[in-house]
Structure formats: structure tokens, C-alpha cells
Amino acid sequence: MSKNYDIAIIGGGNAGLSLAKSLAQSDIARKIILIEPIPAIAKQANWCSWHDDESLKKNSNSIKGVWDTWNIIDQDNVIEHRSHNYKYACIDAAKYLGELENCIIDQNVEVLRENTQSISIKNNKKVIICESRTIIATHVYDSRPPEIKENSLKQHFYGIEIELKPGVKNHETVTLMDFRVDQKSGLHFIYALPFDESRIFVESTVISENLNQKSWYKGMILKWLENQNLTCKTIISEESGVISQALQDNHHTGIHQIGSNGGATRLSSGYAFHNISKQIKLLSENIKANNYNVPDVMSNYLINMDLIFNRVLINNPSLSVDLFIKMAKSLSGEQFSEFMLNKANFNIWCKVIMRMPKTPFLKESIKIFLD
Ligand SMILES: Cc1cc2nc3c(=O)[nH]c(=O)nc-3n(C[C@H](O)[C@H](O)[C@H](O)COP(=O)(O)OP(=O)(O)OC[C@H]3O[C@@H](n4cnc5c(N)ncnc54)[C@H](O)[C@@H]3O)c2cc1C
């Protein structure tokens, strides 16, 4: 059995559900279907980023923690940042997606709880084969996670949310990157979100080409906790992921790509939340004006700078911790958050570039230019 739709959205993560909600609430009636096998409630994750007051208010129902300060640490430095305009906040992904899901169900968007198996194009229509049904659609937005290529740079991580025995002394500050850990299998840091005196989320993150066993990250987390004189009482939940830091292929098949699959992940940091919001807002405006193309959310300049940064990281492992420390030292908290939110102005870029080692950056820039 097949059925016709104006728009089919594949994948109901942040990008897919946000697009479905935006279209369902717009005044143009369109027949929309969202294809997603897993309900929002099963998608437990901590999504963090810098938020201004407006964004904190908008996301208040799903915010799990908000912090004024964050730090970046290595053997010789503790760099503490604080921003007046932006706070670091953690969004409970399952709650956030659950709200979007309830909203689209209320607006009568059809949700198909199945895996998409294949997509093809016949007579200008897109044919989506799912497990039990075939969907025919005029426009398709595909948000399935992008392919993680074998020998490419990736950010891979495993984290646990735990209840502690003695308690966290300072729960006002997020540990954004603590590099005082094993650096043998790539650039490695511990990331810690102290929700209160007795509850903390700790993640071991590595930027490298090869993944590690789960037990490796867990061992690193337990060792870090021990070094902080913290003892785990209970593991409340765990999360893991792999984010590609390589440039995504544009498929050029007439199937639109959105979200991380549509290039919304910042290549040097793995942050995607605000880029996805921006992409979906602009795309919805386009669709209302009968333009179905996905707008770019990052400039070519930013993409190229991130690619150069990543190449320097991968080809100069002995410099990598120092690159992050130098970058953090060169900026105030305000400027650092703007840099992470892709809002860096000329002055901020100059400050960062001036602190970077010139030879490896020049070498990688020339290589990218020649590629
Ligand atoms: C564990 C984790 C933590 C992250 N933390 C942060 C963070 O703190 N801050 C930040 O900015 N970014 C973070 N990211 C990066 C990014 O924000 C998220 O990956 C974000 O969810 C991307 O949204 P998306 O809609 O593009 O893709 P996804 O959320 O990955 O959605 C894709 C959807 O496609 C569905 N799907 C897969 N295969 C099929 C199929 N065959 N048919 C139909 N549907 C399918 C999946 O079930 C999924 O729901 C994190 C990523 C991960 C994995």
C-alpha cells in the first residue's frame, strides 16, 4: 500500500521534529508525514550549549541545569570563564523532543514508527520504502545521522550521570575540558556537569580517528572522580555517541538533508543545537515561500577555519591540548561563548588566530587550498 504526501521527514530527532512542528503550525496546509522508529521518551541525552535569556526562557521546560561559569584545565592552567550575556545550559533531550512530539501529534502530523529502508526518485516523486509501507512524497527532508567514515576525525564519548557519596564542593562551575587525563589515544578530556551537591554528569571525550571500548572511557571517568576525591554511589544513567568532525557529503539526489546530516554540526566542536534551530527556522520560512532548499547555517569561512583547525589537531598531536588552552586564554568568557555560537566578529577571530602556532596552520591552510 502506498500513500501520497507533500512533505516526508525522515528521522524525528531535533531537526526532524522541529521542522514538523514549524510546518504544522504554519498557516499553509500541507500533508506531512514524519518517519521515526523511536519515541522521544527513549532518547535520553544531555544537550548543552550557551544560551541567552530569550533562549533559556524558550527552553525552560526542558532545562536540567544552568551555570554561570565554566573552566578549561590542563597541568599548568585553570582558565575560568564567565559571561553576562550567555549561560551554559543543559537541555534534557527526551523532555525537549517529547514536547515537540506532543505538539505535532496535536497538530495531526502523521507519525510512522518505522525505519526507512530506501529512498528512490520516480517521475519526480520520491519513493520511500519503510518496513510495512511505501510513502510517496513530493519533497523529502532526511535527518538520519550522517555516515561516520572509518578513517575520519571524530568526537567520541561515553558519560555517566551519577549520585555521589561525599558530594561536589563547587557545583556552580562546569568543567568544559579537563585535559589532565591519558592523552595516548587522541586528544582526550573530561567534561563534567555538576547538577547539585550529590549529582554529576561526567563524560570522557576523545577526538581521534579510532573509537575506544566502553570500558576504557568508564575507567578514565572513575580515575578522574578519584583524583577529585569523589566517590560514585549509584550510576543513574549513561550516554554515548560519535560525532563526525569531517565535512558531510552533499548527496545531490533531490533529497534534502537537514540537521547534522545537513551540515549543522560545527566541525571543530561537535556543537549543533543552535545551528539546527537556525537551520529549521530559515528552512520553514523558505518552504512557506515555496522554496524547498535547505539554507546554509555556517559560512564557508567558518567551515574552512574549522577544517584547518581539525587538520592541525590530527597532524600535530603534541600541540593539541595547547591549542585549546591558548584559544581559551586569548578570549574572555563573553568572547568565548560568542565564538562557540558562531557569532565571533573580526576582533575575536584576530585574537584567536594571533595565539595559534603559525607554521602548522599555514601548512594546513595551503594543503586545503590545494585540495
Ligand atoms: C549523545 C549525544 C550528545 C550530544 N550532545 C550535544 C550537546 O551537548 N550539544 C550540542 O550542540 N550537540 C550535541 N550533540 C550533537 C547534536 O546536537 C545532536 O546529535 C542532535 O540531536 C542532532 O539532531 P538531528 O536531528 O540532526 O539528528 P538526530 O537527533 O540524530 O536524529 C536523527 C533521527 O533519525 C532517526 N533514524 C535513524 N535511522 C532511521 C531510519 N532508517 N529511518 C527513520 N529514522 C531513522 C533516529 O532514530 C533519530 O531520531 C550530541 C549528539 C549525541 C549523539
The ligand as an SDF file (V2000), in Angstrom:
LIG
                    3D

 53 58  0  0  0  0  0  0  0  0999 V2000
   24.8070   11.5550   22.7710 C   0  0  0  0  0  0  0  0  0  0  0  0
   24.9160   12.8780   22.0500 C   0  0  0  0  0  0  0  0  0  0  0  0
   25.0700   14.0440   22.7840 C   0  0  0  0  0  0  0  0  0  0  0  0
   25.1530   15.2750   22.1220 C   0  0  0  0  0  0  0  0  0  0  0  0
   25.3110   16.4080   22.8610 N   0  0  0  0  0  0  0  0  0  0  0  0
   25.2950   17.6010   22.2470 C   0  0  0  0  0  0  0  0  0  0  0  0
   25.3790   18.7980   23.0120 C   0  0  0  0  0  0  0  0  0  0  0  0
   25.5520   18.7460   24.2340 O   0  0  0  0  0  0  0  0  0  0  0  0
   25.2930   19.9920   22.3790 N   0  0  0  0  0  0  0  0  0  0  0  0
   25.1370   20.0790   21.0030 C   0  0  0  0  0  0  0  0  0  0  0  0
   25.0230   21.1870   20.4630 O   0  0  0  0  0  0  0  0  0  0  0  0
   25.1100   18.9470   20.2650 N   0  0  0  0  0  0  0  0  0  0  0  0
   25.1810   17.7330   20.8520 C   0  0  0  0  0  0  0  0  0  0  0  0
   25.1200   16.5980   20.0910 N   0  0  0  0  0  0  0  0  0  0  0  0
   25.0970   16.7860   18.6320 C   0  0  0  0  0  0  0  0  0  0  0  0
   23.6650   17.1240   18.0690 C   0  0  0  0  0  0  0  0  0  0  0  0
   23.0760   18.2130   18.7500 O   0  0  0  0  0  0  0  0  0  0  0  0
   22.7420   16.0310   18.2190 C   0  0  0  0  0  0  0  0  0  0  0  0
   23.2730   14.9130   17.5820 O   0  0  0  0  0  0  0  0  0  0  0  0
   21.3630   16.3610   17.6350 C   0  0  0  0  0  0  0  0  0  0  0  0
   20.4680   15.5100   18.2210 O   0  0  0  0  0  0  0  0  0  0  0  0
   21.3070   16.2170   16.1330 C   0  0  0  0  0  0  0  0  0  0  0  0
   19.9680   16.2980   15.7280 O   0  0  0  0  0  0  0  0  0  0  0  0
   19.4700   15.7080   14.3470 P   0  0  0  0  0  0  0  0  0  0  0  0
   18.0050   15.8650   14.3000 O   0  0  0  0  0  0  0  0  0  0  0  0
   20.2850   16.2550   13.2410 O   0  0  0  0  0  0  0  0  0  0  0  0
   19.8580   14.1580   14.3980 O   0  0  0  0  0  0  0  0  0  0  0  0
   19.3970   13.0290   15.4240 P   0  0  0  0  0  0  0  0  0  0  0  0
   18.9640   13.6230   16.7160 O   0  0  0  0  0  0  0  0  0  0  0  0
   20.4780   12.0170   15.4120 O   0  0  0  0  0  0  0  0  0  0  0  0
   18.0740   12.4560   14.7380 O   0  0  0  0  0  0  0  0  0  0  0  0
   18.1150   11.5170   13.7050 C   0  0  0  0  0  0  0  0  0  0  0  0
   16.9080   10.6250   13.8670 C   0  0  0  0  0  0  0  0  0  0  0  0
   16.8600    9.7040   12.7780 O   0  0  0  0  0  0  0  0  0  0  0  0
   16.3160    8.5020   13.2580 C   0  0  0  0  0  0  0  0  0  0  0  0
   16.6650    7.4380   12.3200 N   0  0  0  0  0  0  0  0  0  0  0  0
   17.8300    6.7630   12.1890 C   0  0  0  0  0  0  0  0  0  0  0  0
   17.7410    5.8450   11.2210 N   0  0  0  0  0  0  0  0  0  0  0  0
   16.4840    5.9390   10.7080 C   0  0  0  0  0  0  0  0  0  0  0  0
   15.7940    5.2710    9.6800 C   0  0  0  0  0  0  0  0  0  0  0  0
   16.3740    4.2870    8.9470 N   0  0  0  0  0  0  0  0  0  0  0  0
   14.5170    5.6320    9.4190 N   0  0  0  0  0  0  0  0  0  0  0  0
   13.9180    6.6320   10.1160 C   0  0  0  0  0  0  0  0  0  0  0  0
   14.5380    7.2930   11.1150 N   0  0  0  0  0  0  0  0  0  0  0  0
   15.7920    6.9580   11.4010 C   0  0  0  0  0  0  0  0  0  0  0  0
   16.9670    8.3280   14.6310 C   0  0  0  0  0  0  0  0  0  0  0  0
   16.2140    7.4500   15.4530 O   0  0  0  0  0  0  0  0  0  0  0  0
   16.9730    9.7690   15.1350 C   0  0  0  0  0  0  0  0  0  0  0  0
   15.8730   10.0500   15.9500 O   0  0  0  0  0  0  0  0  0  0  0  0
   25.0840   15.3490   20.7070 C   0  0  0  0  0  0  0  0  0  0  0  0
   24.9780   14.1670   19.9920 C   0  0  0  0  0  0  0  0  0  0  0  0
   24.9180   12.9540   20.6370 C   0  0  0  0  0  0  0  0  0  0  0  0
   24.8170   11.7030   19.8000 C   0  0  0  0  0  0  0  0  0  0  0  0
  1  2  1  0
  2  3  1  0
  2 52  2  0
  3  4  2  0
  4  5  1  0
  4 50  1  0
  5  6  2  0
  6  7  1  0
  6 13  1  0
  7  8  2  0
  7  9  1  0
  9 10  1  0
 10 11  2  0
 10 12  1  0
 12 13  2  0
 13 14  1  0
 14 15  1  0
 14 50  1  0
 15 16  1  0
 16 17  1  0
 16 18  1  0
 18 19  1  0
 18 20  1  0
 20 21  1  0
 20 22  1  0
 22 23  1  0
 23 24  1  0
 24 25  2  0
 24 26  1  0
 24 27  1  0
 27 28  1  0
 28 29  2  0
 28 30  1  0
 28 31  1  0
 31 32  1  0
 32 33  1  0
 33 34  1  0
 33 48  1  0
 34 35  1  0
 35 36  1  0
 35 46  1  0
 36 37  1  0
 36 45  1  0
 37 38  2  0
 38 39  1  0
 39 40  1  0
 39 45  2  0
 40 41  1  0
 40 42  2  0
 42 43  1  0
 43 44  2  0
 44 45  1  0
 46 47  1  0
 46 48  1  0
 48 49  1  0
 50 51  2  0
 51 52  1  0
 52 53  1  0
M  END
$$$$
